[in-house]
Amino acid sequence: MKFRFIHAEKSSMPVAFMCRQLGVSRSGDYAWANRPARPAGGVC
């Protein structure tokens, strides 16, 4: 959920700032953004 928020707001705030405030790493954010989408329903 944190990474989804970061991507929704990245045009209005720096990603590094949001990662720091939310307690997540920038590398984790990058990995989340490049992960393939899961199928609807959430469980494979």
MODELLER restraints for C-alpha pairs under 7 A, 6 or more apart:
rsr = mdl.restraints
at = mdl.atoms
rsr.add(forms.Gaussian(group=physical.xy_distance, feature=features.Distance(at['CA:3:A'], at['CA:29:A']), mean=5.87, stdev=0.5))
rsr.add(forms.Gaussian(group=physical.xy_distance, feature=features.Distance(at['CA:6:A'], at['CA:15:A']), mean=6.64, stdev=0.5))
rsr.add(forms.Gaussian(group=physical.xy_distance, feature=features.Distance(at['CA:6:A'], at['CA:18:A']), mean=6.52, stdev=0.5))
rsr.add(forms.Gaussian(group=physical.xy_distance, feature=features.Distance(at['CA:16:A'], at['CA:26:A']), mean=6.50, stdev=0.5))
rsr.add(forms.Gaussian(group=physical.xy_distance, feature=features.Distance(at['CA:19:A'], at['CA:25:A']), mean=5.92, stdev=0.5))
rsr.add(forms.Gaussian(group=physical.xy_distance, feature=features.Distance(at['CA:19:A'], at['CA:26:A']), mean=6.16, stdev=0.5))
